[in-house]
Amino acid sequence: MRITVLGERGSGDRRVAVTPEAVETLVAEGHQVVVESGAGDGIGAADEAYRSAGAETVAGPDLLDGGGLVVGIDPLTSVGDRRFSSDHVVVGLLDPVWKPDRAVALAATGATGLSLDLVPRTTRAQAVDVLSSMATVAGFQAVLVAAVRLPKMFPLLITAAGTVPPVRVLVLGAGVAGLQAVATARRLGAVVEGFDIRSEALEQIRSLGGRSIEPPLGADGGAPDAVRIHEVLAPHVADSDVVVATAQIPGMRSPLLVTADMVAAMRPGSLVIDLAVERGGNCEVSRADMDVDHQGVTVLAPTDLASGSALTASRMFATNLVNLVRMMDRDGEAFVDPDDEVLAGMLVVAGGNVVHPVVRETQAQQSSPSGTRTP
C-alpha cells in the first residue's frame, strides 16, 4: 500500500510517526512509503536517511496525491492547508473523544479515520498500543524534569560536608506513566510513594521499590469519593518534595487529586508536575505549559514530555504503526475489517460519518443546548 508520513512541524512536536528503520521494514514488506520533507529533523533523521531506507521524500501540496494510508502523530494538525479525501485512510492520535469536532471535520472530507487514542485494552492490541508507548516516555521524562528543576539532589549522599537526605517523591496514578515514574525516581535514589485506587496497581508500585498508599474505602465499600481521597493524600503531599501526577481516565476529565490547599501545605521549593493537564489536570492550580508559583511551590504541566526523548518515542511509535499496517494490509490496500475488534475499536469516521459510538455521544452532548461535557 501507499503510506504517507506527515511531519509534525505544525504542532511543534519533535517526534515523527515513522523512522528510517521502520521505512526499511515497510519497504521490505512491499509498501510504498512517502515522507514529508523534513519530517525527521526533530530526531536527527535527514531526508537522505529516509531515501536510503527506500522512501520518497516530498515537499509541498503534492504530498497527499495518490491516496492511501496517511500517518502522523497528530495528522489533523500536521496536514496544514492540504486536504484529505475519500481516497485517504488517516491514522494518528486524533483525540476524538475529547475533541469530537475534529472527527466531524475529518468525516466531512470523506476520509476514513482511525485513532490511536482508542486502541482497545486487549492482549492482541498491545502491539499497536501507542498510548502505553508514549506514557512510558512521559513518565521517564517527568522525573528527569523534576530532578532538574528541584533545588535538591535526589539520592542519599554521605559526604565530608554532611549527610544529604534523599528526595521524597509521590507518584499519583500507577498506570504506565506512573509506574515508569516510580521506577525512574527509584533509580535516581529517591524515596518513592505511589497511590492508585486499584489493588493490582499498588502491588506493581511495591514491586518497583516504592511504598504504596492504601486508598480509602467508599461509603458503600466501592470506589472512594474525592473528599476521602484528598483526606488520605493530604499528609503525603505535604511531606513530599516532588509530586508526579499521572492519573487519567480515557475520554473523561482527569480526577482532581491535589487541591490548591494541598499544594500550599508543601514545603517552599517543592515541585508538582501534572501529566494530566490536557484533560483538566490532577492538580487544581496547574496550567498547561506554564510554570505556576503557588505559595513557593512550583507547579509544572508540560504537554510535550514525549518530545523530550523524541528519538526513543518515535521508534516506539513507529513500531506500533508497523504492527498496525500489518493488521490493516489486505492485498496491498488499507482495509478496516469490521470483524477485527482492534481495528473496529479504533475506527472513528468512515463514509462521511462519525461512526464510533462514544465519539458520536460526546459530539451530541457538546452540540446540546447546554453544550457541556459530562464529567
C-alpha positions in Angstrom: 0.0 0.0 0.0 1.0 3.6 -0.3 1.9 5.1 3.1 2.4 8.8 3.5 4.2 10.1 6.6 3.4 13.6 7.8 5.9 15.8 9.7 4.8 17.3 13.0 6.1 20.8 12.3 2.7 22.4 12.5 2.4 21.3 16.2 6.0 21.8 17.2 6.3 18.1 18.1 9.8 16.8 17.6 8.6 13.2 17.1 7.9 11.6 13.8 5.4 8.7 13.2 7.8 6.6 11.1 11.5 6.4 11.5 14.0 5.4 8.7 14.4 1.9 10.4 10.6 1.5 10.1 10.7 2.6 6.5 13.1 -0.2 5.7 10.7 -2.7 7.3 7.7 -1.4 5.4 9.5 -1.2 2.1 10.8 -4.8 2.6 7.2 -5.9 3.1 6.2 -4.4 -0.3 4.8 -1.0 0.7 5.5 2.4 -1.0 6.5 5.0 1.6 6.3 8.7 1.0 7.7 11.0 3.7 7.2 14.7 4.1 10.5 16.5 3.6 12.0 17.5 7.0 9.7 15.1 8.9 12.6 13.5 10.7 14.5 16.7 11.6 13.5 16.5 15.2 15.1 13.1 15.7 18.2 13.8 13.6 16.9 11.8 10.6 17.6 13.8 7.4 15.7 13.3 4.2 18.6 11.3 2.8 18.2 8.8 5.6 14.7 8.2 4.5 15.7 7.9 0.9 18.4 5.5 1.8 15.8 3.4 3.6 13.7 3.2 0.4 11.2 6.1 0.9 10.5 9.0 -1.4 10.6 12.5 0.3 8.1 15.1 -0.9 7.5 18.7 0.0 4.6 21.0 -0.9 1.0 20.4 -1.8 1.6 17.2 -3.8 2.3 15.1 -0.7 -1.2 13.6 -0.4 -1.5 12.8 -4.1 -2.2 9.2 -4.7 -4.4 8.5 -1.6 -3.6 5.5 0.6 -2.7 5.4 4.3 -1.7 8.7 5.9 0.1 8.6 9.3 1.2 11.1 11.8 1.5 11.8 15.5 -1.3 14.3 15.1 -2.2 14.2 11.4 -5.2 16.5 11.8 -2.9 19.4 12.8 0.1 18.4 10.7 -1.9 18.3 7.4 -1.9 22.1 7.3 -3.6 23.5 4.2 -3.7 20.2 2.4 -7.0 18.3 2.3 -7.8 14.7 2.9 -10.2 13.0 0.6 -12.2 9.7 0.3 -9.0 8.1 -1.0 -7.3 8.5 2.3 -7.2 6.4 5.5 -5.9 8.7 8.2 -4.2 7.2 11.3 -2.8 9.0 14.3 -3.6 10.5 17.7 -6.9 12.1 16.6 -8.2 12.7 20.2 -11.8 12.3 19.0 -13.5 11.7 22.4 -12.1 14.9 23.9 -12.3 16.9 20.7 -15.2 15.4 18.7 -15.3 18.5 16.4 -12.1 17.3 14.8 -13.7 14.0 14.0 -16.7 15.8 12.4 -14.4 17.8 10.3 -12.4 14.7 9.2 -15.7 12.9 8.3 -16.7 15.8 6.1 -13.6 15.2 3.9 -14.8 11.6 3.1 -11.7 10.1 4.6 -11.6 7.1 6.8 -10.0 7.8 10.2 -8.6 5.6 12.9 -7.5 7.0 16.2 -4.6 5.5 18.2 -6.2 7.0 21.3 -8.9 4.3 21.1 -6.8 1.2 20.9 -8.7 -1.5 22.9 -7.2 -2.7 26.2 -6.7 -6.3 25.0 -3.7 -8.6 24.7 -3.7 -8.6 20.9 -3.9 -4.8 20.8 -0.7 -4.3 22.9 1.3 -4.5 19.7 -0.3 -1.2 18.5 -0.8 0.5 21.9 0.8 3.8 21.2 -0.7 5.4 24.3 1.3 3.0 26.5 4.4 3.6 24.5 4.1 7.4 24.8 3.2 7.1 28.5 6.4 5.2 29.1 8.4 8.1 27.7 6.4 10.7 29.5 6.8 9.1 32.9 10.5 8.9 32.5 10.8 12.5 31.3 8.6 13.8 34.1 11.1 12.6 36.7 14.0 14.0 34.7 12.3 17.4 34.5 11.6 17.3 38.2 15.2 16.3 39.0 16.5 19.3 37.0 14.0 21.8 38.4 14.1 20.8 42.1 16.7 22.6 44.1 17.8 19.3 45.7 19.7 16.2 44.5 17.6 13.0 44.5 19.9 10.4 46.2 21.0 9.9 49.7 24.7 11.1 50.0 27.0 10.8 52.9 29.9 13.3 52.4 32.5 15.1 54.3 30.2 18.1 54.2 27.5 16.1 56.0 24.6 13.8 55.1 22.3 14.8 52.2 18.8 13.2 52.7 17.1 11.6 49.7 14.3 13.4 47.9 10.8 12.2 48.7 8.7 11.6 45.6 5.0 10.9 45.5 3.5 9.4 42.3 -0.3 9.6 41.8 -1.7 7.1 39.4 0.1 3.8 38.7 -0.7 3.3 35.0 2.2 3.0 32.5 3.4 6.6 33.0 3.1 6.4 36.8 5.0 3.1 37.1 7.7 4.4 34.9 8.0 7.5 37.1 8.2 5.3 40.2 11.0 3.2 38.6 12.9 6.2 37.3 12.7 8.1 40.6 13.9 5.0 42.5 16.9 4.6 40.1 17.8 8.2 40.9 17.9 7.4 44.6 14.6 9.0 45.8 12.3 7.6 48.4 9.1 6.9 46.5 5.5 6.5 47.4 2.7 5.7 45.0 -1.1 5.9 45.0 -3.8 4.3 43.0 -7.3 3.1 43.8 -6.6 -0.3 42.1 -5.2 -3.0 44.3 -3.2 -4.6 41.5 -1.6 -1.2 40.8 -0.4 -1.0 44.4 1.3 -4.3 44.1 3.1 -3.0 41.0 4.3 0.1 42.9 5.7 -2.2 45.6 7.4 -4.4 43.0 9.3 -1.4 41.8 10.6 -0.5 45.2 8.0 2.1 46.1 5.8 2.3 49.1 2.1 2.1 48.3 -0.6 4.3 49.9 -3.7 2.4 50.6 -6.8 4.1 49.2 -9.8 4.8 51.4 -13.0 2.8 51.1 -16.0 4.4 49.6 -19.1 5.0 51.6 -20.7 1.8 50.2 -17.5 -0.1 50.0 -16.9 0.9 46.4 -14.7 3.5 44.8 -13.8 6.3 47.2 -15.1 9.9 46.6 -12.8 12.8 46.0 -13.1 14.1 49.6 -11.9 10.8 51.1 -9.0 10.6 48.6 -7.9 14.2 49.5 -8.0 13.4 53.2 -5.7 10.4 52.7 -3.3 12.1 50.3 -3.0 15.5 52.1 -0.3 14.5 54.6 1.7 12.6 51.9 1.6 15.5 49.5 2.7 17.9 52.3 5.7 15.6 53.1 6.8 15.2 49.5 9.5 17.2 47.7 8.1 16.2 44.3 4.6 15.1 43.3 4.2 13.5 39.9 0.5 13.3 39.0 -0.4 10.9 36.1 -3.9 9.8 36.8 -6.1 9.9 33.7 -9.4 8.3 32.7 -9.9 7.7 28.9 -12.4 10.0 27.4 -13.2 11.8 30.7 -11.9 14.6 32.8 -8.9 13.7 34.9 -9.6 13.3 38.6 -8.7 16.2 40.9 -6.2 14.7 43.3 -4.2 17.7 44.6 -6.1 20.8 45.7 -4.7 24.3 45.9 -4.7 24.0 49.7 -2.7 20.8 49.5 -0.1 22.5 47.3 0.1 25.4 49.7 0.9 22.9 52.5 4.0 21.6 50.7 7.4 22.9 51.7 8.6 26.0 49.7 10.9 24.9 46.9 8.9 21.7 46.4 7.5 20.8 42.9 4.4 19.3 41.4 4.4 18.0 37.8 1.0 17.3 36.3 0.9 15.0 33.3 -2.9 15.0 33.1 -3.3 18.7 32.4 -4.7 18.2 28.9 -7.8 16.6 30.4 -8.3 19.1 33.2 -5.4 18.1 35.3 -4.8 16.3 38.6 -3.7 19.5 40.3 -6.1 22.3 40.9 -3.5 25.1 40.2 -1.8 23.6 37.1 -1.9 25.4 33.8 -0.8 23.8 30.5 2.8 24.5 29.6 3.1 27.2 32.3 5.2 27.4 35.4 2.9 28.3 38.3 4.3 29.5 41.6 1.8 28.7 44.3 3.0 30.0 47.7 6.6 29.0 47.0 5.7 25.6 45.3 6.4 25.3 41.6 3.7 23.6 39.6 4.6 22.4 36.1 2.2 21.0 33.5 4.1 20.2 30.3 2.2 18.8 27.3 5.3 17.8 25.2 7.1 15.4 27.5 7.3 12.6 24.9 9.3 15.0 22.7 11.9 15.2 25.4 13.1 11.7 24.3 11.9 12.2 20.7 14.1 9.5 19.1 13.0 6.8 21.5 9.4 7.9 21.4 9.5 7.9 17.6 11.0 4.5 17.4 8.3 3.1 19.7 5.5 4.9 17.9 6.9 3.6 14.5 7.0 0.0 15.8 3.4 0.3 16.8 2.4 1.7 13.4 4.3 -1.1 11.5 2.3 -3.6 13.5 -0.9 -1.7 12.7 -0.1 -1.7 9.0 0.2 -5.5 9.1 -3.2 -5.7 10.7 -4.7 -3.5 8.0 -3.0 -4.8 4.9 -5.4 -6.6 2.6 -3.8 -7.3 -0.8 -1.9 -4.1 -0.7 -4.8 -1.9 0.4 -5.6 -0.4 3.8 -8.7 -2.3 4.9 -10.5 -1.9 8.2 -12.0 -5.3 8.9 -15.3 -4.7 10.8 -14.9 -8.1 12.5 -11.4 -7.2 13.8 -12.0 -5.9 17.4 -8.8 -3.9 17.4 -9.4 -2.1 14.1 -13.1 -1.7 14.7 -12.5 -0.2 18.1 -10.2 2.4 16.6 -12.4 3.4 13.7 -13.7 6.9 14.2 -15.0 8.1 10.8 -16.0 6.3 7.6 -18.2 7.0 4.6 -18.6 10.7 5.6 -19.9 9.9 9.1 -18.6 9.7 12.6 -19.1 6.0 13.4 -17.5 5.5 16.8 -20.4 5.4 19.3 -18.5 7.1 22.2 -17.4 9.9 19.9 -20.9 10.3 18.5 -22.3 10.5 22.0 -19.7 13.1 23.1 -20.3 15.2 19.9 -24.1 15.1 20.6 -23.5 16.3 24.2 -21.4 19.2 23.0 -24.0 20.1 20.4 -26.8 20.1 23.0 -28.2 23.5 24.3 -26.1 23.2 27.4 -23.0 22.4 25.5 -21.3 20.8 28.5 -19.3 17.7 28.7 -20.4 15.0 31.1 -17.6 14.8 33.7 
